[in-house]
């Protein structure tokens, strides 16, 4: 646990100095004040909410939410340096309820004796279970403790609702490429905390490459820079170290793919995939599909989304979309990755390019709503099952007209209760559904004209 008091600084004493010097580059390059903090301008820019709160030293409880390496812990460190409140740092995976109660006890004593409030920075707060989070509720609500929780998980799912309602949630976004390059340049030139003591010749293309491959994660970019420089440091302090594109590629190996199979990226990418198919954009469709596959998403989940979209958004405008989606489900399950991506891509692109109609989906949604909300309708007598003797005696099925006994396989009769006059399925002028619409209109005209439809055998004899 870290603690800030009036007689002890963050790195006081030779022991702390030695520990600090051994810290990796991302830790050493953490901002010391707001002016050094890079990114998150949507809430930390001039006259933005959090900036005003820090400048006035009027903090309320906060939740910092965002992907790794975007400045959550760094900003908490800045707050620790500038706030007049007592500051404690706990990491949820290593902390216990007893640790929280100890901080709460210190906070009560501090507030009672010096009227000074206490800030608790709880890193990875989502790792606390609901019962552990509940320990904080009363003291956070009473103002005895100011909570700053940091999490990579969506706090609206992973943090107790009472804590959320008592906090202001700030969403951290991945750093853009210019911000990453600025951080890397600062690390190269900073001789106190960074790599300025080395004679480094950095290729701008190499720094740009790290910015792209780190995907907004400053920690990963700085770590790669540290590895690329220190791996050449054995040549001597005065030797020129060339950090070129080749060294950069060796240092970072492969691009970071931010993907959480149960978190926001899982649902956001699934949503983007389905909306792109619905929106008839095959290029966006295959990109989001690639994002999900590269991130390690379960192929069965992807196949289900494609099948759902085929049935919901294409429907009878192109029935082959559902057939192809069903085939993709089976093929992807049968062959597995990497070949499964071929069947999934084929089906997803087909759905994206197919004519669209949600008429079938709307029909079942409306019918289901009526079943749940309206009086339950009984099956008309002539449609009831009549295969057993007692049913025939009751008159079940007696007046049923078998359509195949009539010309064109159709005879007008009621299939819904007489008091129920409702149309659920309304075909659209899209793809094959145009033909369905015309056929239904033909049948409707026969019914409206009330033209008698005789038995096919009788007509033939006549």
N, C-alpha and C positions, 0 to 999 in steps of 0.2 A: 504494500500500500504506500502510495506517495502522499506526502502531507506538506503544505506550505505553512510555515509559522514566521513570526516576526524576527526570530534570531537564527534562522537557518535558510539558506538559499538552496536552489535546486542542485547545484554542483559545488557545495562548500567542502573544503578540505582536500588534501592531496589524494585521498582514496577515491573520492568522487571524481576528481579530475582524471585519474587514471582510467576509471570505468568509462567516463565519457569519451575519452580518446579512443577507446577500443570499440565504440559503437559504430555500426555500419553507416555508410554515407547517408541513406535516407533519414536516419535518426539525427545525425549531426546537422543536417541541413534543414531541420524543422524551423519554421519561422519563429523569431523571438518577439515579434510585435505585429500589429495589424498591417503595417506598411509593407512587411515582408511576405505577408500571406498572399498567395496567388490562387485565383479562381473563385468560384461561387459568388460572382458579382450580383446575382439575382437577389441575394439577401445580405451581402456583406459589402456592397459598393457604397459610394457616398450617399448619405442620408437614407440608407436602407435600414430596415427594422433592427436587425441584430447589431449593426454598427452603432445605432443610436443607443441601444441598450448597454453596449459595452462602454461607450463614451460617457454615459451617465452613471455607469456602475450600478445599474438597476436591473439585475438579472432576475428572470423568473425561471421556472424549470423548463428545460429544453430537451428535445429528442433530435439527435443528429442521425440522419438516415441516408445511406448511399453505399455504392460499391467500395471495395478496398482501394486504398491509396489515393483518396481524393481530398484528404485534409481533415477528417473528423477529429482524430487524436491531436493533430497539430493545432487545430483551433482551440481545443480544450487546453492545450499547453499555453497558448497565448492568453487565454482567459485566466489561467492560473497565475501568470506573471503580472497581470494588470489589475485583477480584482482586489479589493480591500477585504473581501470575505476570506474566511479560512477555506483552504482547498484540500480535498482528499481525493485520491485516485485509487479505484478498485477495478480489477479485471474480473468479470463475472465468472469465467470458468474456474478461477482459482479462489474466489471469495466464498464466504459462507454467511449464513444469517448472523452468526456471532460477530463477524467483521462489520456487518451493516449496523448492528445494534451498538457496537463500540463507537462508530462514527456518529450515530445519532446521539449517544450519550455525550460525546465531546461537543457536538453542535448545541445541545441544550445548555451545557455549562457555559460555553462561549457566549451564547445569546443572553443568558441570565446575568453573567458577570461583566461583560464588556459591550453588550448590545451589538455584537458583531455576528453576522450571519455566516453560514457554512455552505460551501459548494461541494457536492459529491459528484465526481465524474465516474460513471459506471460504464466501462468499456464492454462491448458485446452483451448488452443488457438482455438480448433475446435468449441468451444462454441460461438466464435465471428462469426457473419455472414460475407458475402463477402464484404459488404460496410464498416463494421468496420475494417476488415483486410486491406482494401485499404488505410485507413488513414496512415498506417505504411510504405507504399511502397516507397514514395519519399525519406523519411529520412533514411530508411534502405539502399536504393540504393546509396544515397549520402555519406553514412558512418557516418552520424551524430548520428545514433542510431544502436547499436548492439543488435539484437533481439535473445533471446533464448526462443523458444516456446516449450511447453510440451503438448503432446496429447496422449490419448489412442486410437484415431482413426487413420486410415491410412491417413497421411498428403497429399498423392497424390490425395485423394478424398475430404478431408475436409479442406484443406488449399489452398488459391489462388495460382495458378501456378506461377505468378510473384514473390510471396514471396518464393516459393519453389526454383525457379531458382536463387534467391539471397542468399540461405542458404545451409548449409551442413546438410544433414539428417543423424542422428545416430539412428539406431534401437536398442532398449534395449530388451534383452532377459530375460525370467524368470530365477531367480537365481536357481542354482542347489542345491541339498540337502546338500552337504558339506558346501556350502556358508551359507545356512540357519542355520545349526548347529553351525557354527563358530559365527554367529551373536548372536544366543541364548546364547552360552557359554560366549561371551563377556558381554552380558547384565546381566548375573547372577553374574559375578565377578566384574563388574564395580560399585564401591561404590559411585562414584560421580554422575553419570548420570543414572546408571542402578539399579539393585536390590541387589548390593553387601552388603548393610547394613543388609540384612536378612540372617539368617543361613539356606541356601538352600542346600538340598541334591537332586541333579537332576539325575534321571535315564537316561543314554544315550539312552535307547530305547524310552523313552518319548520324548526326543528332536528329535530323528529320526522320530518319529511319527508325530510331529508337522511339520517337514520339508516336509514330504510326503503329509500331508493333506493340507498344505498351498499352494502347487502347484506352488512354485517359488515366492510367494508373501511374502516378508519380513515383511511387515506391519501386515499382518494377523497372522504370526507366533509369532511376538513379542507381539501382543495384547493378543493372547491366553496364552502366558507365563505370562504376566502381570496379567491376570485374575486368572490364577491358583495359583500364588504366593500370590497376595493381598487378595484372598478369604480365605487364611489361616493366614493372618498377625495378626488377632485379638488375637492370642494365646500369643502374646508378642514378643518383638524384639529379645529375646535370644532363643525363642523356635525354635526347628528344623522344618523346612518346607520341607515336602517330595513332590517333584514333580515327581510322578511316572506315569506309563502308564495310570492308571485309571484317575488320575487328568487331564492328557493331553487330554484324550478323552472327558471328561466333559467340558474342556475349549474351545475346538474348535468345538465340536458338529458334524459337517460334513465337508467333503472335499469341498474346493473351486472349482467350475467349471467355468473356464474362457470361456464365450461364449457371443458373441454379435450377435444378430439375423440379423443385417444389416451391420456388419463390416467384418474384415478379417477372423475371425474364421468361420463365416457363409460360406463364399465362399471357404476358404481353406479346411474345412471339407467336403463340398459338392464335391469338386474336388477330395479329397482323397477317398471318398466313390465310386465315379463313376470310378476312375482309378483302384481301387482295384477290382471292379466287372469286368471291362474290362480285367484286368490282371489275372483273374481266381484265386483269392486268397480269399476263403470264410472267413478265420479267420480275415484278415485285414478288409474285408467288414463288418463283424458283429461288429468289434470294433469301426470303424468310425461311423457306424449306432448308436451304443450305445452312443457314444460321442454326437452326434447330438440330440438324444432323451433326454438324461440326461440334456443337456444344454437348453432344452425347444424349440427346433426347431419345426416349424409347420409340422405336419405329412403330410399335402398335398404337401408341398415342397419336402419332402423326397420321397413320392410316385411318384411324377413327375420325379425325378431324376432316380429312378429305372425303370420307364416306358421308359424313353428316352434311357437309357442304353440297355434295352431289345431290342428296335427297332433298335438302331444304331449299337450296338456291337455284338448282337447275331443274330438278323434278321432271315433269313430263315434257318440258321443252326439248329435252334430249335424254330419253331413258337410258341410253348407252353410258351416260356419265356414271350412273349408279352401278351399272354392271362392271365398268372399268374400275371404279373405286373398290368394289367388292373383290375383284381380282387382285388389286394392289394389296389389299389386306392379307389375302392368302399367300401371295407371292412373297411379300416382305417377311411374313412369318416363316415361310418355307426356306428361303435362301439366306436370310440374314444379311447383315452389312459385310462388305460395302456394296454388294450387288443390289440390295434392297432399295438403295437410293434411286436406281433406274426406274423401277416400277412405280415408286412413290412420285418421282418427278413426272413420269408420263401421265399418271392419273391426275395429279394436281394441275398440270398445264392443260390437260383436256377439260377439266372442270372449269378452269379460268376462261378458256376460249369458247365454251359451250354457250348457247343461248340460255337466258335465265328466266325462270318463273318460280315464284314461291306459292303458286296457287294451291298445290297439294298440301304444303305446310300450313298455309292459312286455313285450309279446310279442316284439318285435324285440330288445330288450335281452337278454332271457333266451336267445333263440335264438342271438344273436351270441356270448354268453358260452359257450354249449355248443359252438359251432363252433370257438371259439378254445381251449377248455380240455379238451374231451372228445375221445375217439377219433373220427376222421372217418368218417361213415356213407356207405355206397355207395348209389346209387340202386337200388331194387328192379327186378328184371328186367322186370316188366310195365309199369313207368313209363318205361323207357328209350326213347330215340328209335329208331323202327323204319322210317324212311322209305327206307332204302337196303337193297339186297338182302342184303348180308352180315349185317345186323342181324337180319333175319328168320330166316336160317339159324341164328343164335346163339340164337334164341328170345326176342329182345328184343321186348317189347310184345305177345307172343302172348296172354297171359292178361288183358290190359287190358279192362275193361268200360267201354264208352262210356255215361256217365250219361244222355244224352238218348235212348238206346234203351229207357229204363225209365220207369215211371210216376213223375211228379213230378220228373223229371230227376235222380234219385238212386238209387244202388245201393251197398250196403256193399262196400268193399274197402279194403285197406291202402294208405295213401299215405306212411307212414313205414316204415323197416325194422322187421321183426317184433320185434327185440330192443329196440326203442326205443319205450317207452310213456311219452310225456310230453305234458302239456297246456300250451301256451304262452299261448293266447288265452282269457281268461276275461272275457266281457262283464259289464258292470255294469248295475244297475237304474237307468240314467240315460238319459233322452231316447230317441233312436231305438235305442240299444243294447239296450234292454229287448226290442224286437222281434227283434233278432239273437239274443239269449239264448234266447228262446222257440223260435225256429226251430232252433237248434242242439240244444236239449233234445229237440225232436221227432225230429230225425235220430238223436240218441243213443239214444232209446227204440227206434227201429226196429232199430238195430244190436244193442242189448242183447237184444231179443226174438228176434233171429236169424230174423225172418220172411222167408221166401224172396221175392225180388222178381223177378218174371218179365219176360220181354220184352214190351213194350207191344203189339206186334203179335199175339203168341201169346195174350195175355189177351183182346184184342178178339175174336179169332176164337173163343175158347172161349165 
